[in-house]
């Protein structure tokens, strides 16, 4: 082993390194993050591969250009690629886009008029609903037509067994039957399919209101805004009295309650027993984003009607596959109408399934090692003089709620968010860990959460007031704890003492 196991990774390098299918990218300085958010020309030259729902993969750009030439599409149209024909129908129905020519490809293509505001809206919508075309599919296509001369070398599970391995791994982990599992091309697509299904079912029952509990992931909130005319957000997961008051008045109009266990990035856990009682009282299905929880740390089968997991995170562990899953709880009545949720889903590309099937075999071991490391890192932070606040799964306010759900004593969620008593930019820039978007990797990965997820709020006075109101610090560092030697992780943080 090298003397220093962490080393600075230049801006724009893929995370993991030298991986054309990486979903994260190195942003080693806070200025890099700011430049990325402000889309400066210099940073756009460096960052060509990043999280696929936010940055178009170079292979997709090449493929779009090829399709444009193949079908002789004139310059007044932009070629937008999607995961399937089903995805085309979803986007077309929202934006009334109908291709003037027939395009026959193993993926979805829509032609959007240039020089209008529509192109921006369409791309944003695709980002939110997660019908992104796979970089592996694009790679295979470009290779077959001779536009690239080699394929990325990686370990893949056998094509004939991959889906079975992946689905049975999830079924065993969640203790659910195989038929209750559905794979999606991204975690956001899984959430979209669930919320779309809920909306269709509950419209017939006169239940139009969606309730969001806690500060949810940005694009989950965006899906809600796209599809639900009526929604209500309760930011404070500790105050279920407010929710209870609301339900007394409007409980029979609520279609579903959506929450994350624990929440991102402050790792807060609601009192699930009380929440489930409220749901049962008003016959409201509970949708839980279990990406942070993982089925190996928390047992949520007594509470969730539907799980949504972004498999890109802990299940993959290497940040190189975009994929999600819907898991229906057999204990819930709603599992008997699985078609209503699964019919909106796209099957992920076979090579993505092969890669994920290979990675998921290490899921449990990875999560348990990350949990042990997290436990030790929190102990270290509690006595570190440079730490201001620590947000983790057993923080005082939420410890009771979380402990009830733990599978064993090492079932720590592998995310710790912290603020510092020192200047944030100096701290961020000084650390040699991998730094960029995403989480759940075997390598420790840092993200200046509020800068990358809510830069628009940081840059306005009103936005800053809102962040203060919901208790989300601007200078928050989210740490996705890796599986490296914990002493080495602590040693790297020790550098902060000398700043």
C-alpha positions, 0 to 999 in steps of 0.5 A, a space after each residue: 500500500 502507498 504511504 498516502 492512500 488518498 491523493 488529489 484528483 484533477 478537476 474533470 477526472 472521472 470518479 472512479 478514475 479512467 471509467 467512461 461509465 462513471 457517474 461522478 466527476 472530480 471537483 477538488 476545489 470549492 471554486 471548481 464547484 462554483 464554476 460548474 454551477 455557474 457553467 463557466 466555459 473553462 469548467 465545461 472544457 474539463 467536465 465532460 463526464 458527470 452524473 448522467 441525469 445532469 451532464 450529457 455523456 460524450 457518447 450520447 452527444 456523438 450518437 445524437 450527431 450520428 442520428 441527425 446525419 443518418 436521418 438527414 434531420 435539418 438544423 432547425 431540430 435538436 436530436 434528444 435521445 431517450 431510453 425507449 419508445 415508452 419514454 418518447 411517449 411520456 415526453 411527447 404527451 407532456 410537451 406535444 412533440 411528434 416527430 415529423 419522420 419515422 425513426 427506427 432505433 433500439 432507443 427513443 429519439 425525439 426531435 425538438 425545435 431549436 431556438 425555443 424555450 422548449 428544448 431546455 424544458 424537455 431536457 429538464 423534464 427528462 432529468 427529473 423523470 430519469 428516462 436517460 439513455 444508457 452510456 453502455 448502449 450508446 457505446 455498443 451502438 457507436 462501436 457497431 457503426 465504427 465510430 469508436 474503435 474499442 469498448 470499455 473493459 469491465 467485469 460483467 455478469 453472464 448475460 443469461 443470468 444477470 437479471 435473475 442474480 440482480 432481482 433475486 439479490 434484491 428480493 432476498 435483501 428486502 425479504 420480498 417475492 421476486 415478482 415484487 421487484 422492478 428494475 428502472 434505468 435510474 432511481 429517479 425513474 423508479 420514483 417517477 413510476 411509483 408516483 405516477 402509479 399512485 396518482 392514477 390509482 388515487 385519482 379514482 379515489 378522490 385523493 389528489 394531495 401528495 404529502 412530502 415528509 422532510 427535505 426530499 431529494 431535489 428531483 423527487 420534489 420536481 416530479 411532484 411539482 410536474 405531476 401533482 396539482 396539490 402537494 404539501 411539504 412538512 420539512 421537520 420530520 420531528 414534528 408529526 403533530 403538524 402532520 396529524 393536524 393536517 390529516 385530521 382535516 384532509 387525511 382522506 384526500 391524501 394520495 400518499 406520503 413520501 419520505 426518505 429514511 434517513 433523509 439526505 443530507 442531514 440523516 434524520 429519521 422520522 418516528 416510523 411507528 407513529 407515522 405508520 399509525 397515521 397512515 393506517 388511520 387514513 388508509 394512506 400508502 407510505 413510500 420510502 426512499 430506502 437508498 440511505 437505509 439499505 436493506 442491510 442496515 434497517 428493517 422497514 418491512 413493518 412500515 413501507 408500502 413501497 420502497 424506491 432505491 437508487 441502486 447507483 449508490 450503495 448497491 453498486 458501490 463503484 459509481 459506474 451504473 445508473 439504475 433504480 428499483 421499485 420494491 413492493 412490500 408483500 405485507 401491503 394491499 398495494 402490492 397486489 396491483 403491481 402492474 399500476 407501478 411497473 407498467 411505466 418502467 423501462 427495462 435497463 440496458 442489458 450491459 447495465 444489468 450485467 454490471 450491476 449484477 456483478 457489483 451487487 454481490 458485494 452489497 451486504 459486505 460493503 454496507 457492513 464495512 462502511 457502517 463500521 467505519 462510519 461508527 468509528 469516524 463519528 467517534 473521532 469527529 466528536 472529539 475533533 476540535 475543528 468540527 462544529 456540527 455532526 449530522 449522522 444517523 444516531 444524532 441525539 434528536 433522531 437516535 431513538 427513531 433510528 435505533 428501533 430500525 437497526 438490524 445490528 449494532 453496526 447498522 450505521 448509515 454510511 453518510 455523515 454530514 459536518 460543518 467546521 469551525 474553520 473556513 469551509 473553502 480551505 477545509 474542502 480544498 485541503 482534503 485529498 479524498 475523492 470529491 464530487 457528486 453521488 454517494 455509496 461508493 467503496 471509496 470515501 467521497 466528499 460533496 459540498 452538498 448545498 453548493 452542488 444541490 442548491 446553488 440557486 438558494 445560496 446565491 440569493 438573500 431569499 434563498 439563504 433565508 429559506 435554507 436557514 428556515 429548514 436548517 440546511 447549512 450552506 457550508 455543509 460537507 457530506 461525507 460518503 464513508 468508504 471501505 478504506 482503512 478507518 485509520 487512514 480516513 481519520 489521518 486525512 481529516 487530521 490535516 484540518 488541524 494545521 489549517 
